[in-house]
Amino acid sequence: MDFWPKQISRAIELASTSGGTNELLVFYTHLLSAQAEVYEFLLNQRDWRPSGELETDLPVFRSTFATILKTVERAGPSSLVEIARRLQSGEAIDEMLLNYWHAPADTDFFAKAFLQPYAQYVAQLHDRNAAANERRCPVCNGKPQLSFLQNQETTAESGNRDLMCAKCLSVWSFRRVVCANCGEENPAKLAYFQTTTFNHVRLEACDTCKHYLKGVDLTRLGHAQPLVDEVAAAPLDLWAVEHGYTKIELNLIGL
C-alpha cells in the first residue's frame, strides 16, 4: 500500500513551498513517517491480523507507541513535547488509547496519532456496514475529517464528492451540496470560502449548524493529497474561527 509514502512525499513538497505553514508541515512530515512505521509494523506481523477489538490487539503493537512519543519529542512543539515525556513513563497509556478508541475526541492528539494507522488497517480488512447516518464513516462511525472532489469517470465534467474519516481514514461517497455535519441541503445556508494561495482547497461551512470542514478539489490539482493539503491550508481554519464556525473534526495538528 502506497498511502503513507504519498502523504510523506506531499508533506515534504509542501513544507518547502508553503511559507507560513512551513514549520507545521515539517512536524507533520515527521509525524506521518512515524505513523507509517506503526502501519508497517502491523502489516509485517506474521500469522496475525487485527480483530478490530483494541483490547485484544493492543498487546501486539503497544510497543510502537514509543515511535510516536520519540517523534514528538524530537520534532514537536513544546506543549506536546512535555506531554510526550510524561507519557514515556507508561502511565495510563492503555487507558488513554482505549478511551479514545471507544469515544474518539479530536483533542486526544497522541491516541489519535497512534491509532490512525491501526484503524486504517482494521478498516481495510473488515466489511463496511450499512451506515445509519450518511455523515458518519460506514466502517467505524467516525466523523469526517475533510471532503474531496475527484473525477471517477473520464467523461465527468465535475468531480464526485467523498468524505474521509478522521479515525480510520476510510473514504465514502457523499452528496455534493449538503452539510457534512447536520445534513442541511439549502444552498443559501451553505457558504464557501477559498484563497488564491490554496485555490484547490476551500472552506465548506454551514450557517445552520455553524460547522465546517475543508474540501480539496483534485479536479484542479490531481497530485494533491487531501489529508496533507488540508493541513497546509491552515489559514482557512483561522478565517473560519474568526467568523464563528466550528470544525467538524480537528485535524491531527489540531486545526
Summary of the structure (lengths in Angstrom):
residues: 255
radius of gyration: 18.1
end to end distance: 27.2
largest distance: 56.2
contacts: 789
relative contact order: 0.13
helix: 45%
strand: 14%
